[in-house]
């Protein structure tokens, strides 16, 4: 197991957060593509910072088998991907 120092951890967390925000801001829980994409992982009852100008918080995330974020939104919105 590789140990990370604080700077490395924060840099990685910031990059992951920025990538997730860019992927999800334009389409907060797009239900149009829910029928064509099924999530491999759904995280519910969470506190998800979307990263938009309104500081939106969501409660669920749907992730496909390749690790791409399919949707971010409410538990009900993201459940369409299960």
Secondary structure, 3 states (H helix, E strand, C coil): CCCCCHHHHHHHHHHHHHHHHHHHCCCCCCCCCCCCCCCCEEECCCCEECCCCCCCEECEEEECCCCCEEEEECHHHHHCCC
